[in-house]
Amino acid sequence: GPCTECSCSSGKETDKNTSNTKKKENGVQSFIPKIFFGTRTHKQISQITRELKRTAYSSVPMTILSSRDYTCIHPVVSSSVSNRNEMCVELLEGKHGKSCLYYHGVHKLSEHHALQSAHRMYHAWDIEDLVSLGKKLHACAYFAARELMVGADVVFCPYNYLLDPQIRESMEINLKGQVVILDEAHNIEDCARESVSYGVTESQLRAAREELDFMVNNNIRQKDHEPLRAVCCSLT
């Protein structure tokens, strides 16, 4: 409904509704952009959502995109130190005859937020709130946050979710026509550099060169592998 606590009160809301109606009458579907709010750290997201709760926009549909390190509640996967992503994928694919009970309960979290919104009880939340609710409902907070992005007006996430093309693709983030806000944007340069950089050790380069030597010597796609071998040789 129209908010009454700030300058965009009922008069402007009526104008907006009228323009939307006209668009629908002309057969053109209206497009409402999302706001993607990027921060440097997850801790800063907590600070911003806390401030959001204090405003007239606390009831605006939102979500927070974060890694499994912060949102996974599976007792075995979440206790792993290094390979949570791989373990999660294996469970989703049903390897070793096991699956993730929490993933199959994702709809419980989505329905909970939809019910809150319908009863005008929806309020801005933090990652810890979602994880706590996920544990209570036995529902995966990681995938629930991604599902909530569909109906969210505001999406909070770290910088690299917006800057790294691979992460954007895996998280199904489309920034075309959307509003992007970058908090502390002077950090963007370093984050952008990290997104397109990759670190390798000397032993990895030597191992790669040995494999490429084998490929070339056995006439396996020589035209493709010879330039790669040359790169490995020059780096070592």
Beta strands, then each sheet from edge to edge (+ up, - down):
strand 1: 35-39
strand 2: 62-64
strand 3: 154-158
strand 4: 179-182
sheet 1: 2+ 3+ 1+ 4+
end
